[in-house]
Structures are given as structure tokens and as C-alpha cells.
């Protein structure tokens, strides 16, 4: 019963499809233009968190690319004001869960394994639950550690 409650609680911590301050399309960037996830989320290969690109990083391309499109004009507004974009978080693990992107990336596990087909999403959403059962099943399948300390520190 307790495990079921934990799974339900973890699922509640993940927003379905929240509104974002800028309509950013992963379908265009990762899908149509085939930009690798780690180009923008470069923390994933060396850190616990994947990271969200800064306004400065986005403007590296968008000073010239699609510069007059409405959402890029909004992006430029953040750039001109020197303020970060306050993105609404899609995935948040509970405090009792430790997750590190780096070993998963280094093992060649595709981002879509956990995050779903992001390259097809105009607006990012979590299309399945990220919970202990899913993670343990994946670890067993790949013969990775299922020791409690691996994820709970």
C-alpha cells in the first residue's frame, strides 16, 4: 500500500502540459531541424541536471534566425531586459529521489526513453509517469544497480 502511495505522489509532481512564458517548439528544433538534445541541454552529459539554455544561448542563433517571428521577438525582450526566462518545470523528482543524467547519457540511453518523443512535441508534456517501478524495470532490463542507495540518498 505504501509503495502505491509513493508512486501516486511522484506522479502528481509532474505537470501534464503547463503553459510556458514563450511558445518554444521542440518539434521545430529537435524534430524538423534535428538539433540534438544535448546541444541545448548540455549539462546532461556531465551533471545531475540537464539544464535549460540561457537567453544568451538562444540568442546565439536567434539574433539572425527567425528574428522577426513573434516568439523570437518575445525572446529578444528578455535579452534586452537582461532577465532570465522563468520556464515552468515539467519534471520534478521528489526530494527523496536522486537522479543523475550523466551516467544515463554516458550509457547511450536516449533522452526519449524517459522524456518521451519530445522531438514531436510542439509543447512539451510528460507522456508517461516517471516512477520507481519504471526506473527499477529499466535498471533490471539493463542490468544496472537496483540498490536503494542508487536513487535514494
N, C-alpha and C positions, 0 to 999 in steps of 0.2 A: 504494500500500500504506500509506504513512504517513497519508494522509488518512483511510483506512478505520480505522486505529488511533485517530486523534484522535476520529472520530465515535463509535467504540465506547467510548472513555474518557469522553467527555462524557455518553453515555447512562448510564453506570454511576454518575455523580454525582447522579442524580436518583432519589429514593426513590419506590417504587411507591405505597404506601398506608400510611405509618407510623402507629403509634399516637400519639395526642396526649394531653396531660395533662387536657384537657376535651373531651368529645364535642361539638364545635361543628359544627352543620349549616349548610353553605352553601345546601342545598336549602330550608331554612326561611327563612333570612334573605334570600338573593338570589333564590330561586325563589318560594316562597309569598308572601313579603311584598314582593318586588320592590325590595329595598333595593339601590341602585346600588353597584357595586364600590368606586367612589371615595369613597363616604360613609365607609366604614371604612378603606379603603386610600388615604387622601388624599394620600400622598406621590407617588403615581403621576403626577399631573399636573404636579408641579413638581420632581421629584427623579429620581435614578437608580434609587432603590428605591421600591417601593410602600408599604412599611411595614406593620407589624402593629399593630392598635389596642391601646392600653394597657388594663389592667384598669380604670382610671378611666373611659376612654371607654366600655367595655362597660357599666359600672355606671351610666352616664348614663341608659341605658334600663332596665337590669335591676334597678334599685332597686325598681321597681314592676312591670315587665313580666315575667311568668312567674317571679316571685321565689321561689316555693316548689318549682319543678321541681328535681330532683336536681342537674343540671349547673349550674344557676344558684346553688344553694346552695354547690357547689364553687367557683364563680367568686367568690362572696361571701367564701369562706375566704381566697382570695388577697388580696382587697380588705382584709379585716380584718387580715391579717398584713402588709399593705403590701409584698407581694412580687410581682414580675412572673411571668407565666406563661411557662414555658420551652417554647414550641412547637417541635415537630420540623420542621425545614425540609423543604419538598417539592422546591423547585427551587434548585439551586446551580450557577452557571456556574463553569467552571474559572478559575483566576487569570489566564489569558492572554486571557480574553474580557471586553470592556467592553460592558455593556448599560445603556441609559438608558431608563426607562419614559416619561419626559416627552415626547420627540418623537413617540413612537408614539401616546400618548394625544391629543396635540395634533392629530395627523393623523386622528383618529377611528377608529383601529383598535380594534375591540372586544377586550376582555380575553380573550374566549373563543377568539380567533384563535390565541393561544399557550397559554393555560391550559386550553382545552377547556371543555365545558359545565358549569362549576363550579356554576351555579345548579341543576343536577340532582343534585349530589353530596351525600350525607349525610356522607360522609367524603371529603375532598379527596384526589385522586390525580392524577398526571400521566398522561393517557390517550394520549399520543404523545410521541415523542422530540423534544426541543428540541436541534437540532444545526445545524452550519454549513450543511448542504445545505438544510434547511428555511428558515433565515433568508435565505440568498442567493436562493433561489427566490422568497421573498416580496418581497425587495428588487427583484429583476428585474421581477416582476409589477407592482409599484407604481412602477417607475422611480426607485427610491431608490438611493443610492450603494452600490456594491459594492466600493469602495476598501478595501483591507485595514485601513487605519487607522480606518475607521468602527467596527469592532468589536474590533480588536486594538491596544492602546496600550501 
